[in-house]
C-alpha cells in the first residue's frame, strides 16, 4: 500500500483494467475486506485485514482531490463474479454507480460478449509442476522457481475445485450456446 501511495502521488492519468474484480481504488470496505481475506488465506499471510482496508480506503481519497483523471475499465464478469457475498456485491455495485458520476472518473465496463481486441485474461500454464508460462500483453514469462510454481499449482487446484466437468460442463456449454443463439436471432 505504501509503494502505491508514492506512485499515485506522482501520477495524473490513471488507466486501470481489471477483468475479474473491482479495482482497489473503487472498492467498498466490505468488498476490500473480503478480497484481502482471500489473499491472506491463499498465501498464508498474517491477518492484517483491518489495516489493509484502512490503507485502501485512505488511498481512495485521491479520487476526490487534485487534478488526477481515472480511466477505469472493469470486465463485466467483475460485476457478478462470486468472489464476495451477494450483499457485499450489492453495496459495491451501488458504490460504482455513485463513483461513475464523478467528473474525474471515466468508468467503463467491458461486456463479456464484446469483441475483444486483446486477450483480457492473465492465463497461465503449469508444465509438469516444473515451470509456469504466463502470457502478458507484451511477453511470455517463464517461471521455474519452485516456490513460484507451487503458487500457480495451488491456484490451479483451487480453480479446479470450483469447476464442473462431465455432464455439468456440457450443460453449461450448451446453455451458453443457446444464449448465444438467442442473442443473434
DALINVEN-V984860 format. One line per field, one symbol per residue. burial: + if it has 24 or more other ideal C-beta (glycine too) atoms within 12 Angstrom, else -. Layout:
# DALINVEN-V984860
burial: ???
This chain:
# DALINVEN-V984860
burial: -------+-----+-++++++++++++++++++++++-+------------++-+++-++-++----+-+-++++--++-+-++---++--++-++--+-----+-+-++---------+---+-+-----+-+--------------+--++-+------------------------------
